[in-house]
Amino acid sequence: MELNLALVQMRIAPSDPILNMRRMEEFIRKAKAKGADLVILP
C-alpha cells in the first residue's frame, strides 16, 4: 500500500482563525490535486 503525504509549513495569524482556516483549506485543495492522501498541518 502506498500513502502520499503532504507536509505543510505555513505562517499562522494568531489573531485571525478564519484566515488560518482559509489558508489551510487552500493548501489541502492543492495537495489533493497533486495526489496527497494525507495532509499534515501545523
C-alpha positions as CSV (number, residue, x, y, z in Angstrom):
1,M,0.0,0.0,0.0
2,E,1.3,3.4,-0.9
3,L,0.5,6.6,1.0
4,N,1.2,10.0,-0.4
5,L,1.8,12.7,2.3
6,A,1.8,16.4,2.1
7,L,3.6,18.3,4.8
8,V,2.5,22.0,5.1
9,Q,4.5,24.8,6.7
10,M,2.6,28.0,6.8
11,R,2.6,31.3,8.6
12,I,-0.1,31.3,11.3
13,A,-2.1,34.5,12.0
14,P,-2.5,34.3,15.8
15,S,-5.4,36.7,16.0
16,D,-7.3,35.5,12.8
17,P,-8.5,31.9,12.9
18,I,-10.8,32.4,9.9
19,L,-7.8,33.5,7.8
20,N,-5.9,30.4,9.1
21,M,-8.7,28.1,8.1
22,R,-8.9,29.6,4.6
23,R,-5.1,29.2,4.1
24,M,-5.3,25.6,5.4
25,E,-8.2,24.8,3.0
26,E,-6.2,26.1,0.1
27,F,-3.2,24.0,1.0
28,I,-5.4,21.0,1.3
29,R,-7.0,21.6,-2.1
30,K,-3.6,22.0,-3.8
31,A,-2.2,18.9,-2.0
32,K,-5.2,16.8,-3.0
33,A,-4.9,17.9,-6.7
34,K,-1.2,16.7,-6.6
35,G,-2.3,13.3,-5.2
36,A,-1.9,13.6,-1.5
37,D,-3.8,11.1,0.7
38,L,-2.9,12.8,3.9
39,V,-2.1,16.4,4.7
40,I,-0.2,17.3,7.8
41,L,-0.7,20.9,9.1
42,P,0.8,22.8,12.0
